[in-house]
Structures are given as structure tokens and as C-alpha cells.
Amino acid sequence: MHARDQTTLYEQLEALPDGLIGEILDGQLHTQPRPTGVHALAAASVGGELYGPFQRGRGGPGGWWILPEPELHFLRDTEVDVPDLAGWRRQRMPRVPDGHRFEIVPDWVCEILSPSTESKDRDIKMPIYARYGVPHAWLIDPVMRRIEAYRLADGAWHRIGNFSGDRPQCIPPFDAAAVDLGALWAANAGG
């Protein structure tokens, strides 16, 4: 009889107490507390801007699933990332999985930057997203009021642009309808 002495990283992730988010990034278990109010509001604001035109097809083309904090399993129970938001074209993922594991690579990920997560988002997660072929990524800094948009080409990230200000902007891959940046920043200013 062989007793298993060690728990797997995924078992450790599942055993985390409430209030902690866990990810397995490059073979290391990373934990962090739930997002701050500013962080959560930024994610909700971006999701709200995209939901109508891209998920519902109101004022835009529809055809997407836009979801907060999905548990992405690039390698089942081994490479587990939790972006702030992710989106899938429905032609690639016709329905949302019943369980909590998302095993289809998203078409877009979005990370909301904060002082405690920025280096992990940029230096660890962005290379993982590139390695597994996520075509588009946004990094949003709600304090600096900026969206950095990236497109994957030849296995590397290429910056599409920095989007700031208060005017609506068409930002790939959601350039079929404008994102109201002024509304995003106003929400985070409490306005």
C-alpha cells in the first residue's frame, strides 16, 4: 500500500480559504486576496461596456462570451490562470462549460493592474497567455486611466496601442463598437 504523502498543487489551490484567489503559474502556486473595490469596479465597468454590444449584440455584433475571473486550465489542473476578465468567440466556444474549468483558450484576456499584481500580470501571466496562444490581451491601469492593448503575432505580444482620455475608443478585438473610456474612469472615480 502506497500512501500519497503530498497533495498536488491543484489540491492545494482547491483547499485555499475563502477570500483567496489561487493560480498555478509556471509550476508555482500563487495566491492573492480578493480584489480591492477599485480593482473590482474597473473589471465590472469593462465587462459592462463589452457585455451589451459583444455578448448580447445590442449596439454591436454579439457573438462573444465575456466572463469575470474564469479558471483557465491551459493544462488541466497544472497551468491554471484566473484573469480578471476573459472572452471567447462563440464560434470557438458555443456554450459556457457547466463546471468551473475552462479548457478552451480564450480569444481575449484582461488584467486589471494594481501595485500588488502588476509584476505578476506583466512578467508571469502575459508570457503564459502568449505561450498558449491567447490572441488578444488588455492591461488596464485604473489609476493611470489607461488601457494597453496587445495582439499576439508569431508567438510574441505586439502593442496595438495605449488608450486613455475620456472619448469612446475602438480597441481590438472589440473594435466593432466603441468602449466609453470616460464611463470607465468616472466609475472608478466614484462618479
Secondary structure, DSSP 4 states (H G I P E B T S, - for coil): -----S--HHHHHHTPPTTEEEEEETTEEEEEEPPPHHHHHHHHHHHHHHIIIIII-SSS---EEEEES-EEEEETTTEEE--SEEEEETTT-SS--SSSEE-SPPSEEEEE--TTTHHHIIIIIHHHHHHTT--EEEEEETTTTEEEEEEEETTEEEEEEEEESSSEEEETTEEEEEEEHHHHHHHHTT-
